[in-house]
Amino acid sequence: QIRVTMLLGWGKERLDKVDRAGATDKFEAVLRLEPGNEQANDRLIELWMDNPGKSEQLRAALEAKYEANPKDWATLKMLADIAHRDKQTEKAAQLYQKLYEAPDEWGSKQDKTQVAARLQTLLEAMRNEAAAKPQTLERAIELQKTLMRLFPATDGRLLEVYDYKLRLNRIDPKDEAGLLQLAGLTIYAERQARAVGAL
């Protein structure tokens, strides 16, 4: 405990002298002795925030901080922003969705607007990518339903387009009755697709 206290003091002293490398060494030494030390963890997060070479260490430190307090929305947003910056689309969307559905007391209006915009953009990109491949159409439907639930202004007609494509992929070419039934939906589905720009 005395050693930890001394290292924290040295780390802060190094920060005061703008010796970021020296401060990092001291705070990392604290975590080796006491892995859950909140002061050292928070200082390292600050030191690593603008250092792309420390991306993995930063993520691990933030995850440990968030695990200790699952209502720490500021830390969750940092994790989401890092995933977004590193183009980890699925992970960023999951984290932004947690924030979007979190209670209202977290963050500023600007933070919430940014989270909503990023989440919608990520979900739309994931949906479009899934819709481009026959084998992932069900995923596209699932993502479209999520978009419609989270953002009620989302155009629901794409669901009909994806459902048509899914049924077309599944139908047996020898099933004449099924093909005739599907043919009746073709014109309608094409109109819907053109209306929402999916064709």
Secondary structure, 3 states (H helix, E strand, C coil): CHHHHHHHHHHHHHHHCCCHHHHHHHHHHHHHHCCCCHHHHHHHHHHHCCCHHHHHHHHHHHHHHHHHCCCCHHHHHHHHHHHHHCCCHHHHHHHHHHHHCCCCCCCCHHHHHHHHHHHHHHHHHHHHHHHCCHHHHHHHHHHHHHHHHHCCCCCCHHHHHHHHHHHHHHCCCCCHHHHHHHHHHHHHHHHHHHHCCCC
